[in-house]
């Protein structure tokens, strides 16, 4: 009798725990019902009262420009110096923004080094030898700020034949 009671009590606790977890996981509510504005509306992390450990916000007001003029841009370290210097002259604003974000630098340099026209071609059609950029783009988020900025830079760079300077 005593063993049967323990088993039943254990199952009751397990059922209660499962109900709490299931209700936290099953909500489709995407609205921020508490109005805290933390961007975790309707997420499992919010329901459990924790911050999403994978969430990284870019607060652009906190991103400092690494230099203020073309000379500073050309002095900025780069693995693709010719293309970078051309971008400094022809695409200064975008290059300055890219150089402020390590992910953008890595994605842009990788694409130039292996001859991709932009992050899309490196990611979606990685020909032999060009697959090296895929893990770099994944690391920074293929829909993240760094990838988007590298796309803008590669568009400007391509328009101004700056990528041709590197190859």
Residue frames as qw, qx, qy, qz and C-alpha x, y, z in Angstrom:
[[0.000, 0.886, 0.465, 0.000, 0.00, 0.00, 0.00],
 [0.312, -0.794, 0.098, 0.512, 2.77, 2.38, 0.93],
 [0.402, -0.148, 0.601, 0.675, 4.62, 1.71, -2.37],
 [0.218, 0.602, 0.679, 0.360, 1.44, 2.28, -4.37],
 [0.122, -0.930, -0.268, 0.222, 0.88, 5.65, -2.61],
 [0.365, -0.600, 0.330, 0.631, 4.47, 6.79, -3.40],
 [0.357, 0.149, 0.700, 0.601, 4.06, 5.80, -7.04],
 [0.095, 0.782, 0.587, 0.188, 0.74, 7.63, -7.30],
 [0.238, -0.892, -0.083, 0.375, 2.09, 10.72, -5.54],
 [0.420, -0.366, 0.479, 0.679, 5.15, 10.71, -7.79],
 [0.283, 0.402, 0.698, 0.520, 2.97, 10.52, -10.88],
 [0.039, -0.898, -0.434, 0.061, 0.81, 13.38, -9.59],
 [0.303, -0.760, 0.171, 0.549, 3.89, 15.60, -9.13],
 [0.384, -0.080, 0.652, 0.650, 5.19, 14.57, -12.56],
 [0.195, 0.647, 0.677, 0.291, 1.80, 15.39, -14.08],
 [0.132, -0.929, -0.215, 0.270, 1.72, 18.81, -12.42],
 [0.362, -0.558, 0.394, 0.634, 5.27, 19.56, -13.62],
 [0.355, 0.196, 0.728, 0.553, 4.40, 18.43, -17.14],
 [0.105, 0.825, 0.551, 0.064, 1.31, 20.64, -17.13],
 [0.210, -0.870, 0.026, 0.446, 3.34, 23.71, -16.09],
 [0.349, -0.354, 0.584, 0.642, 6.01, 23.07, -18.72],
 [0.307, 0.417, 0.760, 0.393, 3.45, 22.25, -21.42],
 [0.067, 0.906, 0.407, -0.094, 1.51, 25.44, -20.74],
 [0.243, -0.766, 0.241, 0.545, 4.73, 27.46, -20.92],
 [0.319, -0.210, 0.716, 0.584, 5.67, 25.81, -24.22],
 [0.302, 0.446, 0.812, 0.223, 2.30, 25.68, -25.94],
 [0.129, 0.793, 0.297, -0.517, 1.33, 29.32, -26.11],
 [0.519, 0.442, 0.429, 0.592, 1.08, 30.89, -29.55],
 [0.092, -0.960, -0.237, 0.119, 0.61, 34.33, -28.01],
 [0.648, 0.266, 0.038, 0.713, 3.14, 36.63, -29.67],
 [0.078, -0.852, -0.091, -0.510, 2.00, 39.82, -27.96],
 [0.337, 0.188, -0.573, 0.723, 3.92, 41.39, -25.14],
 [0.446, -0.657, -0.556, -0.245, 1.17, 41.09, -22.55],
 [0.573, -0.612, -0.298, 0.456, 3.27, 42.52, -19.76],
 [0.220, 0.958, 0.075, 0.167, 4.58, 45.45, -21.79],
 [0.637, -0.628, 0.194, 0.403, 8.19, 45.07, -20.73],
 [0.451, 0.866, -0.157, -0.148, 9.40, 45.71, -24.27],
 [0.460, -0.588, 0.630, 0.213, 12.34, 43.32, -23.97],
 [0.459, 0.489, -0.577, -0.465, 11.64, 41.75, -27.36],
 [0.025, 0.120, -0.991, 0.052, 10.92, 38.31, -25.93],
 [0.610, 0.054, 0.134, -0.779, 7.17, 38.53, -26.46],
 [0.912, 0.103, -0.031, -0.395, 5.54, 35.12, -26.26],
 [0.525, 0.478, -0.699, 0.085, 8.85, 33.26, -26.03],
 [0.844, -0.286, -0.446, 0.083, 9.54, 30.28, -23.82],
 [0.496, 0.131, -0.396, 0.762, 12.37, 32.24, -22.22],
 [0.227, -0.386, 0.099, -0.889, 9.99, 34.99, -21.10],
 [0.776, -0.374, -0.294, -0.414, 7.50, 32.47, -19.73],
 [0.842, -0.191, -0.391, 0.319, 10.29, 30.83, -17.73],
 [0.333, -0.940, -0.019, 0.073, 11.54, 34.24, -16.57],
 [0.649, -0.388, 0.340, 0.558, 15.00, 34.08, -18.19],
 [0.266, 0.773, -0.270, -0.510, 16.77, 35.96, -20.96],
 [0.915, 0.401, 0.039, 0.015, 17.33, 34.13, -24.25],
 [0.621, -0.554, 0.357, 0.424, 21.03, 33.17, -24.09],
 [0.593, 0.226, 0.521, 0.570, 21.33, 33.32, -27.91],
 [0.167, 0.918, 0.336, 0.129, 19.91, 36.84, -28.19],
 [0.503, -0.256, 0.047, 0.824, 22.44, 39.51, -29.05],
 [0.208, 0.911, 0.343, -0.092, 21.15, 43.00, -29.61],
 [0.500, 0.174, 0.123, 0.840, 23.01, 45.52, -31.69],
 [0.079, -0.891, -0.324, 0.308, 22.41, 48.97, -30.28],
 [0.608, 0.566, 0.161, 0.534, 23.66, 51.18, -33.06],
 [0.131, -0.949, 0.075, -0.277, 24.09, 54.21, -30.81],
 [0.695, -0.630, 0.331, 0.098, 26.71, 52.19, -28.91],
 [0.848, 0.211, 0.261, 0.410, 28.69, 51.20, -32.03],
 [0.174, -0.833, 0.181, 0.494, 31.64, 53.55, -32.41],
 [0.692, 0.713, -0.114, 0.010, 33.11, 54.39, -35.81],
 [0.869, -0.232, 0.088, 0.428, 36.62, 52.94, -36.03],
 [0.410, -0.095, 0.215, 0.881, 37.84, 56.02, -37.98],
 [0.191, 0.731, 0.362, -0.545, 36.47, 59.30, -39.28],
 [0.347, 0.759, -0.254, -0.489, 38.02, 59.82, -42.72],
 [0.878, 0.435, -0.184, -0.083, 39.32, 58.03, -45.81],
 [0.290, 0.631, -0.657, 0.293, 42.92, 58.09, -44.54],
 [0.465, -0.330, 0.676, -0.467, 41.82, 56.36, -41.32],
 [0.906, 0.205, 0.162, -0.333, 39.84, 53.85, -43.36],
 [0.730, 0.554, -0.396, 0.057, 42.88, 52.98, -45.48],
 [0.052, 0.558, -0.719, 0.410, 44.98, 52.60, -42.31],
 [0.783, -0.216, 0.341, -0.473, 42.44, 50.13, -40.86],
 [0.236, -0.329, 0.902, 0.150, 43.81, 46.55, -40.93],
 [0.812, 0.331, 0.077, -0.475, 42.39, 44.34, -43.66],
 [0.655, -0.151, 0.705, 0.226, 43.21, 40.98, -45.22],
 [0.530, 0.547, 0.541, 0.357, 42.01, 42.29, -48.59],
 [0.286, -0.527, -0.042, 0.799, 43.86, 45.59, -48.68],
 [0.099, 0.026, 0.509, 0.855, 43.32, 46.55, -52.34],
 [0.218, -0.552, -0.704, -0.390, 39.55, 46.03, -52.24],
 [0.379, -0.682, -0.481, 0.400, 39.29, 47.62, -48.80],
 [0.260, -0.369, 0.077, 0.889, 41.20, 50.73, -49.90],
 [0.048, -0.231, -0.599, -0.765, 39.00, 51.04, -52.99],
 [0.326, -0.646, -0.682, -0.108, 35.89, 50.70, -50.80],
 [0.359, -0.540, -0.295, 0.702, 37.31, 53.39, -48.51],
 [0.087, -0.188, 0.276, 0.939, 37.36, 55.77, -51.46],
 [0.263, -0.152, -0.623, -0.721, 34.16, 54.73, -53.25],
 [0.605, -0.474, -0.574, -0.284, 31.92, 53.33, -50.46],
 [0.168, 0.382, -0.560, 0.716, 33.22, 55.12, -47.38],
 [0.546, -0.328, 0.250, -0.730, 30.04, 55.20, -45.25],
 [0.948, -0.063, -0.165, -0.265, 29.25, 51.52, -45.75],
 [0.710, 0.285, -0.524, 0.373, 32.88, 50.45, -45.30],
 [0.047, -0.438, 0.498, -0.747, 33.09, 52.46, -42.07],
 [0.755, -0.255, 0.156, -0.584, 29.94, 50.77, -40.74],
 [0.939, 0.115, -0.321, -0.033, 31.22, 47.34, -41.77],
 [0.501, 0.393, -0.564, 0.526, 34.60, 47.89, -40.11],
 [0.337, -0.441, 0.413, -0.722, 32.77, 48.67, -36.86],
 [0.879, -0.131, 0.219, -0.404, 31.25, 45.16, -36.79],
 [0.292, -0.457, 0.826, 0.153, 33.61, 42.15, -36.63],
 [0.644, 0.275, 0.710, -0.071, 31.04, 39.90, -38.32],
 [0.535, 0.818, 0.090, -0.190, 30.74, 42.15, -41.33],
 [0.015, 0.775, -0.601, -0.197, 34.52, 42.32, -41.68],
 [0.461, -0.214, 0.860, 0.056, 34.80, 38.52, -41.59],
 [0.644, 0.500, 0.570, -0.106, 31.98, 37.93, -44.07],
 [0.407, 0.884, -0.085, -0.212, 33.14, 40.62, -46.51],
 [0.086, -0.698, 0.688, 0.181, 36.79, 39.54, -46.43],
 [0.573, -0.024, 0.819, 0.024, 35.91, 35.87, -46.89],
 [0.629, 0.655, 0.395, -0.139, 33.76, 36.66, -49.92],
 [0.285, 0.889, -0.308, -0.183, 36.48, 38.77, -51.51],
 [0.317, -0.553, 0.762, 0.113, 39.20, 36.20, -50.77],
 [0.498, 0.065, 0.858, 0.111, 37.38, 33.37, -52.53],
 [0.014, -0.030, 0.578, 0.815, 35.77, 35.41, -55.30],
 [0.070, 0.607, 0.787, -0.082, 32.10, 35.51, -54.32],
 [0.081, 0.527, 0.273, 0.801, 30.16, 38.47, -55.62],
 [0.385, -0.516, 0.196, -0.740, 28.32, 38.78, -52.29],
 [0.332, -0.238, 0.801, -0.438, 27.29, 36.84, -49.17],
 [0.815, 0.227, 0.210, -0.490, 24.31, 35.31, -51.00],
 [0.757, 0.487, -0.416, -0.128, 26.45, 33.68, -53.67],
 [0.126, 0.461, -0.816, 0.325, 28.91, 32.45, -51.05],
 [0.450, -0.099, 0.692, -0.555, 26.11, 30.98, -48.97],
 [0.772, 0.302, 0.284, -0.481, 23.57, 29.69, -51.48],
 [0.872, 0.481, -0.088, -0.005, 25.83, 28.46, -54.26],
 [0.385, -0.754, 0.514, 0.135, 29.13, 27.57, -52.65],
 [0.811, 0.494, -0.309, -0.039, 31.10, 26.14, -55.56],
 [0.903, -0.092, -0.203, 0.366, 34.15, 24.02, -54.91],
 [0.523, 0.098, -0.216, 0.819, 36.47, 25.96, -52.66],
 [0.128, -0.445, -0.048, -0.885, 33.85, 28.61, -51.90],
 [0.647, -0.524, -0.527, -0.171, 32.12, 26.72, -49.08],
 [0.504, -0.023, -0.478, 0.719, 34.58, 28.20, -46.59],
 [0.110, -0.256, 0.093, -0.956, 32.37, 31.27, -46.07],
 [0.581, -0.424, -0.554, -0.418, 29.22, 29.31, -45.07],
 [0.621, -0.439, -0.551, 0.344, 30.29, 28.66, -41.45],
 [0.253, -0.053, -0.171, 0.951, 31.44, 32.28, -41.11],
 [0.319, -0.294, -0.297, -0.851, 28.08, 33.58, -42.32],
 [0.653, -0.436, -0.602, -0.146, 26.28, 31.10, -40.04],
 [0.515, -0.226, -0.496, 0.662, 28.34, 32.20, -37.05],
 [0.037, -0.108, -0.125, 0.986, 27.24, 35.81, -37.49],
 [0.401, 0.510, 0.608, -0.458, 23.68, 34.96, -38.59],
 [0.334, 0.191, 0.656, 0.649, 22.76, 34.69, -42.24],
 [0.022, -0.772, -0.486, -0.410, 19.95, 37.19, -41.72],
 [0.489, -0.660, -0.279, 0.497, 21.80, 39.27, -39.16],
 [0.029, 0.962, -0.026, -0.271, 23.14, 42.79, -39.24],
 [0.372, -0.555, 0.587, 0.457, 26.65, 41.71, -40.26],
 [0.478, 0.225, 0.765, 0.368, 25.41, 39.75, -43.29],
 [0.272, 0.858, 0.436, -0.008, 23.04, 42.54, -44.37],
 [0.103, -0.913, 0.195, 0.342, 25.76, 45.15, -44.09],
 [0.441, -0.323, 0.693, 0.470, 28.23, 42.97, -46.00],
 [0.463, 0.527, 0.674, 0.233, 25.62, 42.67, -48.78],
 [0.136, 0.969, 0.158, -0.136, 25.30, 46.45, -48.97],
 [0.290, -0.734, 0.460, 0.406, 29.09, 46.77, -49.07],
 [0.514, -0.017, 0.753, 0.412, 29.47, 44.13, -51.79],
 [0.402, 0.760, 0.504, 0.085, 26.81, 45.90, -53.91],
 [0.015, 0.973, -0.108, -0.203, 28.65, 49.21, -53.66],
 [0.451, -0.532, 0.622, 0.356, 32.00, 47.50, -54.12],
 [0.578, 0.270, 0.712, 0.295, 30.77, 45.66, -57.23],
 [0.316, 0.900, 0.299, -0.017, 29.30, 48.82, -58.74],
 [0.023, -0.952, 0.281, 0.119, 32.66, 50.56, -58.30],
 [0.826, 0.416, -0.361, 0.121, 34.80, 47.58, -59.42],
 [0.272, -0.739, 0.536, -0.304, 36.50, 47.41, -56.03],
 [0.885, -0.183, 0.417, -0.098, 36.25, 43.63, -55.81],
 [0.826, 0.536, -0.041, 0.168, 38.04, 43.34, -59.12],
 [0.092, 0.843, -0.451, 0.280, 40.99, 45.12, -57.49],
 [0.594, -0.495, 0.594, -0.222, 41.38, 42.19, -55.08],
 [0.883, 0.107, 0.457, -0.032, 41.20, 39.40, -57.66]]
